[in-house]
Amino acid sequence: MKKKYTSHFPCTFLFIVPLMLLAGCTQHNSNNTSAKNDPLKGKITISGAFALYPLTVKWAEEFQKLHPNVTINISAGGAGKGMADALSKMVDLGMYSKELSAEERAKGAWFVAVARDAVIPTVNVGNPVLKELKMKGMTQQMFYKIFITGR
């Protein structure tokens, strides 16, 4: 199967347009942005990928500064939960960090790429080979054997 993205890092997706944060909210009049005069109000629910949680929380905080009468509830429970919750209409938005399958697309899922994520290996200062790692580094093959195959 041919991959859409050629990067070495997987894309992270919020599979429903971020502009749909307005889902369940009334129309906004941009001339009145104070809480008292802002007609935009409602509740938005979001669940899904842990990788997107910090970014989504920040977006929600910034959105709520402009629209304090909008409540945004965010829960991280994994990409699968985000997909299931959105498809079953339990939430307004699903955070998803995988490629969509044909089955998910057939059920109506679609995505907007919002970020790229990566897994960064770290080394404990108590690691007995830390000095050697600092001097010699680690090849991609060594990394693969340790972290992927467990050898």
C-alpha positions as CSV (number, residue, x, y, z in Angstrom):
1,M,0.0,0.0,0.0
2,K,1.4,3.4,-1.0
3,K,1.8,5.9,1.8
4,K,0.5,9.5,1.4
5,Y,3.2,11.1,3.5
6,T,6.9,10.7,2.8
7,S,8.2,12.1,6.1
8,H,9.8,9.7,8.6
9,F,7.5,11.1,11.2
10,P,3.8,10.2,11.3
11,C,1.2,12.9,10.9
12,T,-1.2,13.6,13.6
13,F,-4.8,14.4,12.6
14,L,-7.8,16.1,14.0
15,F,-10.2,14.4,11.6
16,I,-13.0,17.0,11.7
17,V,-12.2,20.6,10.6
18,P,-11.0,22.7,13.6
19,L,-13.4,25.4,12.4
20,M,-16.2,23.1,13.4
21,L,-15.3,24.2,16.9
22,L,-18.3,26.3,16.2
23,A,-20.5,23.2,16.2
24,G,-23.4,23.6,18.6
25,C,-22.7,27.4,19.0
26,T,-24.8,30.3,17.8
27,Q,-23.6,32.7,15.2
28,H,-20.8,35.1,16.2
29,N,-20.8,38.9,15.8
30,S,-17.2,39.9,15.6
31,N,-17.9,43.5,16.7
32,N,-18.9,42.3,20.2
33,T,-16.2,40.1,21.8
34,S,-16.8,40.7,25.5
35,A,-18.4,37.8,27.4
36,K,-21.6,39.8,28.0
37,N,-22.1,40.8,24.4
38,D,-20.7,37.7,22.7
39,P,-23.6,35.8,21.2
40,L,-21.4,32.7,20.5
41,K,-22.2,30.2,23.2
42,G,-22.5,26.5,23.6
43,K,-20.6,23.4,24.4
44,I,-18.0,21.5,22.4
45,T,-16.8,18.0,23.3
46,I,-13.5,16.5,22.0
47,S,-11.8,13.2,22.7
48,G,-9.0,11.1,21.3
49,A,-5.3,10.9,20.7
50,F,-2.9,11.7,23.6
51,A,-0.5,13.2,21.1
52,L,-3.0,15.9,20.2
53,Y,-4.2,16.6,23.7
54,P,-1.7,19.4,24.7
55,L,-2.2,21.2,21.4
56,T,-6.0,20.9,21.6
57,V,-6.0,22.2,25.2
58,K,-4.0,25.3,24.1
59,W,-6.3,25.9,21.2
60,A,-9.3,25.6,23.5
61,E,-7.8,28.1,26.0
62,E,-7.2,30.6,23.2
63,F,-10.7,30.1,21.7
64,Q,-12.3,30.6,25.1
65,K,-10.4,33.9,25.6
66,L,-12.3,35.2,22.6
67,H,-15.6,33.4,23.4
68,P,-15.9,32.8,27.1
69,N,-19.5,31.6,26.8
70,V,-18.3,28.5,25.0
71,T,-17.5,25.5,27.1
72,I,-14.9,23.1,25.6
73,N,-14.5,19.7,27.3
74,I,-11.4,17.7,26.1
75,S,-10.5,14.1,27.1
76,A,-7.5,12.1,26.0
77,G,-8.3,8.4,25.7
78,G,-6.3,7.4,22.6
79,A,-6.8,7.7,18.9
80,G,-9.2,4.7,18.7
81,K,-11.4,6.3,21.3
82,G,-11.5,9.6,19.5
83,M,-12.5,7.9,16.3
84,A,-15.2,5.8,17.9
85,D,-16.6,8.7,19.9
86,A,-16.8,11.0,16.9
87,L,-18.3,8.3,14.6
88,S,-20.9,7.5,17.3
89,K,-21.6,11.2,17.8
90,M,-20.6,11.0,21.4
91,V,-18.3,14.0,20.8
92,D,-18.2,16.9,18.4
93,L,-14.5,16.4,17.4
94,G,-12.2,13.4,17.4
95,M,-8.5,13.6,17.8
96,Y,-6.9,10.9,15.6
97,S,-3.2,10.2,15.1
98,K,-3.3,7.4,12.5
99,E,-4.1,7.1,8.8
100,L,-7.8,6.7,8.1
101,S,-8.8,3.2,7.0
102,A,-11.2,2.6,4.1
103,E,-13.8,1.4,6.6
104,E,-13.5,4.6,8.7
105,R,-13.8,6.7,5.5
106,A,-16.9,4.7,4.5
107,K,-18.5,5.6,7.9
108,G,-18.0,9.3,7.1
109,A,-14.7,10.1,8.8
110,W,-12.4,12.6,7.2
111,F,-9.4,14.5,8.5
112,V,-7.5,17.7,8.5
113,A,-3.7,17.4,9.3
114,V,-2.9,19.8,12.2
115,A,0.5,18.6,13.4
116,R,3.4,16.2,13.0
117,D,4.5,14.1,15.9
118,A,7.6,12.1,16.6
119,V,8.9,9.6,19.2
120,I,12.2,10.8,20.7
121,P,14.4,8.3,22.5
122,T,15.8,9.4,25.8
123,V,18.6,7.9,27.9
124,N,18.6,7.7,31.7
125,V,21.6,9.3,33.3
126,G,22.2,6.0,35.2
127,N,22.5,4.0,32.0
128,P,25.7,1.9,32.2
129,V,26.5,2.7,28.5
130,L,25.8,6.4,28.6
131,K,29.4,7.4,28.3
132,E,29.8,5.2,25.2
133,L,26.6,6.5,23.7
134,K,27.8,10.1,24.1
135,M,31.1,9.2,22.5
136,K,30.0,7.0,19.6
137,G,26.3,7.8,19.2
138,M,23.8,5.2,17.9
139,T,23.1,4.1,14.4
140,Q,19.6,3.7,13.1
141,Q,20.2,0.0,12.9
142,M,21.2,-0.2,16.6
143,F,18.2,1.9,17.5
144,Y,15.9,-0.5,15.6
145,K,17.4,-3.6,17.2
146,I,17.0,-2.2,20.7
147,F,13.6,-0.4,20.5
148,I,11.8,-2.2,17.8
149,T,12.9,-5.9,17.9
150,G,14.1,-5.9,21.5
151,R,17.5,-7.4,20.7
